[in-house]
Amino acid sequence: MSEIHDGEHPRLVVGAIIVRDGLVLAARRSRPAELAGKYEFPGGKVEAGEQPEAALVREIREELGVEVGVDAELESLSGHWPIGPAMNLRVWFCELVEGEPAPGESHDQIVWCSLAALPELDWLPADQPVADALAALADQP
Ligand SMILES: Nc1nc2c([nH]c(=O)n2[C@H]2C[C@H](O)[C@@H](COP(=O)(O)OP(=O)(O)OP(=O)(O)O)O2)c(=O)[nH]1
């Protein structure tokens, strides 16, 4: 699917910061081998012609088997969080609307983590600054 793509360049990847009871869901990737074992914000690539928020809802349904509502975006100063030359990441706060998240084929574990502890997880490189930004929110009154 993702080999044929006619949409945004660099390719846009969307991720969900799912918050419940003050804790954030982080998902540990099970594939591909070079990314396995690293934590990420669940989500995936936006398909051509798809709105980012709609892609996020779709990906979370596919990956975790739950429905989410998409709230505010956590923006970086440049408007996105760079993954590399070919991909950019954008992330949104999300709330669970229906279902209990469980790892599917893409992940082998999900954890609920306090904002302050997020930077200590073993993130994909692009996600570390996101985790740091979220932890900074914990310091605010
Ligand atoms: N989903 C997600 N991907 C991330 C994050 N951070 C990060 O660098 N990535 C990278 C990993 C992958 O190279 C790429 C997203 O690929 P993916 O495998 O999740 O996308 P997808 O579900 O649409 O899968 P596919 O159709 O390409 O198989 O972005 C993140 O927080 N969430």
The ligand as an SDF file (V2000), in Angstrom:
LIG
                    3D

 32 34  0  0  0  0  0  0  0  0999 V2000
    3.3420    5.4590   13.8360 N   0  0  0  0  0  0  0  0  0  0  0  0
    4.4420    6.1290   14.1690 C   0  0  0  0  0  0  0  0  0  0  0  0
    5.5140    6.0710   13.3400 N   0  0  0  0  0  0  0  0  0  0  0  0
    6.6070    6.7520   13.7290 C   0  0  0  0  0  0  0  0  0  0  0  0
    6.6590    7.4930   14.9220 C   0  0  0  0  0  0  0  0  0  0  0  0
    7.9030    8.0570   15.0350 N   0  0  0  0  0  0  0  0  0  0  0  0
    8.6060    7.6840   13.9400 C   0  0  0  0  0  0  0  0  0  0  0  0
    9.7680    7.9670   13.6770 O   0  0  0  0  0  0  0  0  0  0  0  0
    7.8030    6.8940   13.1410 N   0  0  0  0  0  0  0  0  0  0  0  0
    8.2330    6.3070   11.8660 C   0  0  0  0  0  0  0  0  0  0  0  0
    8.3280    4.8010   11.9180 C   0  0  0  0  0  0  0  0  0  0  0  0
    8.0080    4.4130   10.4930 C   0  0  0  0  0  0  0  0  0  0  0  0
    9.2150    4.5140    9.7290 O   0  0  0  0  0  0  0  0  0  0  0  0
    7.0460    5.4920   10.0460 C   0  0  0  0  0  0  0  0  0  0  0  0
    5.5980    5.1110   10.1850 C   0  0  0  0  0  0  0  0  0  0  0  0
    5.3860    3.8640    9.6460 O   0  0  0  0  0  0  0  0  0  0  0  0
    4.2100    2.9040   10.1220 P   0  0  0  0  0  0  0  0  0  0  0  0
    4.6780    1.5090    9.8590 O   0  0  0  0  0  0  0  0  0  0  0  0
    3.7880    3.2070   11.5220 O   0  0  0  0  0  0  0  0  0  0  0  0
    3.0780    3.3300    9.1170 O   0  0  0  0  0  0  0  0  0  0  0  0
    1.8240    2.5120    8.6270 P   0  0  0  0  0  0  0  0  0  0  0  0
    1.1050    1.9460    9.8400 O   0  0  0  0  0  0  0  0  0  0  0  0
    1.0590    3.4080    7.7320 O   0  0  0  0  0  0  0  0  0  0  0  0
    2.4420    1.2540    7.8940 O   0  0  0  0  0  0  0  0  0  0  0  0
    2.6780    0.8250    6.3890 P   0  0  0  0  0  0  0  0  0  0  0  0
    1.3970    1.0300    5.6690 O   0  0  0  0  0  0  0  0  0  0  0  0
    3.8110    1.6530    5.8570 O   0  0  0  0  0  0  0  0  0  0  0  0
    3.0900   -0.6080    6.5500 O   0  0  0  0  0  0  0  0  0  0  0  0
    7.2990    6.6290   10.8590 O   0  0  0  0  0  0  0  0  0  0  0  0
    5.5300    7.5190   15.7770 C   0  0  0  0  0  0  0  0  0  0  0  0
    5.5080    8.1250   16.8570 O   0  0  0  0  0  0  0  0  0  0  0  0
    4.4380    6.8240   15.3590 N   0  0  0  0  0  0  0  0  0  0  0  0
  1  2  1  0
  2  3  2  0
  2 32  1  0
  3  4  1  0
  4  5  2  0
  4  9  1  0
  5  6  1  0
  5 30  1  0
  6  7  1  0
  7  8  2  0
  7  9  1  0
  9 10  1  0
 10 11  1  0
 10 29  1  0
 11 12  1  0
 12 13  1  0
 12 14  1  0
 14 15  1  0
 14 29  1  0
 15 16  1  0
 16 17  1  0
 17 18  2  0
 17 19  1  0
 17 20  1  0
 20 21  1  0
 21 22  2  0
 21 23  1  0
 21 24  1  0
 24 25  1  0
 25 26  2  0
 25 27  1  0
 25 28  1  0
 30 31  2  0
 30 32  1  0
M  END
$$$$
